[in-house]
Amino acid sequence: MTTSSTSDFAAYIASLPRVLAGAAALFRDTEGRVLLVEPNYRDGWALPGGTIESDEGESPRQGARRETLEEIGLDRPLGRLLAVDWSTGPGRPPLVAYLFDGGVLDELDLKEIKLQEEELLSWRLVAREEITEYLLGSLGLRVLAALDVLTEGSDTAELENGRRVL
């Protein structure tokens, strides 16, 4: 590429729409309760996860694993992709959210959780029936869809704002 075509390509890329990308892990205990974390930088609860560092070449799976290690101190391979959600909201670009199966944590695993104190206040296990009381909006719906995928053994859920597309 010439310098002119390189700068033209850079200008073209800069002109494209922006989309945020996030990834999280869905961990359950032996009773089927979901592990949630309480961030200190916003209201409400969340799953272990966060922004994918795509500018650094990080994939969604790598991002979810890195964020899990950073946030709760657990470094483990993640299972299959349970849900992909196209989520829109006021005051921000659209978000593509990937949700991976983190597996089942036993008593020993739960004792190994070490919260990232810079970002998190606490963690808790929440039953399916209470998910939408803790996880608001599309995040709560996304988790319920992912739990359905696990229960049914179905394919990855394609979601828009937490609701199944197909």
N, C-alpha and C positions, 0 to 999 in steps of 0.2 A: 504494500500500500504506500502510496505517496503521502507526503505530509498533508496535502490538501484533502485527499480522500480520508485520511485518518481523522482530521479535524471535522470533516463533513459527517463521518460516522459517529464521532463523539457527540456532535450537535444533534444528530438524529436520535441517538440513545437518550440524551438529556431531554428530548422533547416527548418521549413516550410516557404514557400514564404510569403512575406509581401504585404499587400494591404492597402491603405489608405481609409478612409471612411469619407465622408462629408455629411452634410444635410443643406438644405436651405428652405426658405419659399418664395412663390410667392404671393406678395401682389399687388393688382390693386386698382386704384381709380375708382370713379363712371363713368369715361369716358373710362375705360378699359386700361389705361396706367399702366405700370409696375414700381414698386418702385425699384430703384437701389441705391446702396451705392458706394462711392468712397474711397477705402482703401488708406492709406498713406504708406503702406509697399510694394506696387507693382504697376505696371502700369495697367491702365484699371479700369473698373467698375465691380461690383459684385452684388449678391443678399444678403440680410441679411441671414447669415448662416456661417458655418465653420466646423471645424473638430469635429467629434463625439468622445467624451471621452469614448471610448469603454473599455479601461482598468479599468475605474471606474464603468462599468456596464451600461453606458448610451446607450439608444436605438437611432436609427435615428430620430424618432419623438421627443424624449426628447432633443436631441442635437439641432435640428432646433429651438425648442421653447426657449431653454436656450440662444442660439446664438442670436436670435431675440431680446430677452429681453436685453442681454448685449450690442448689437450693436445699436439698435434703441429705446430701452426703452419701447417696447410694449410687454406685456405679455398676450397672448391670445391663446386659444386652436387652433390647426391647423386642417384643413380639410383633405381631403383624399390625398393619395399618388398619385401624377400626373405622375411622371417619375422616373425611375431608369436608371442611365447611367454608363456603364463601360467605363472609360476614360483613355487612355494611353497617355504618353508624355515623351519626352526626359529628362533624368536626374532625374526621380522620379519613384517610384513604381506605378502600376495602382491605379486608384481612383474609388471607387464606390460612386456615388453621388445620393442622395435621394432628390427629390424636392416635397414639400408638398404645398397644397393650403392654403395660408394665408388669403384668403378672400378679400373682398372689403373694402377699407378704405374711410370713408367720410371726410369732411372738419375738423370735430372735431378730428378724429383719426390722421389725418396728422399733426395737430397742437400739438399733444402729442408726436411726434417723438423727442427723445433726443439722439443725436449721441454720441457714445462712442469715445471721442476725442483722446484717446490713439491709436486708429486704423483707424478712419474714418475722412475724410475731409469734405464730403458733401453727400447729397442725392438728387435725382431728380426723376421725373416721365417721363417715356419714352414710346412713342407710339410703337405699334408692328412693324411698318415699319422701325423703327430706332434701334430695339433691337441689330442687329448684328453690328451696328456701335459702340455700347458701350460695348457689351458682346462679346468678341472675341472667336473664335474657337468653341469647343464643348459646352461651356456654353451658347452661344447665340442660338445654335441649340437646346439645351436642353429646354431652355425657350420657344422657338417657338413650340416645340413638346408639352410642357405642356399647352400652350395656346390653341393648337388644341384639346387636350383632354378636356379642359373646354368647348370649343365651340361645339364640337361634342357630348359631354357627353359620350365619349368612355372610355374604360378601361385604366388603367395605361400604359404609354408608356414604353416599354423595348427598351433601346437605347445602342448603342456602338459608342463612340465618337460623341454623339449628334444625331446620325442617327438611325431611327427606324430599329429594327431587323426583325420584322414581319409586 
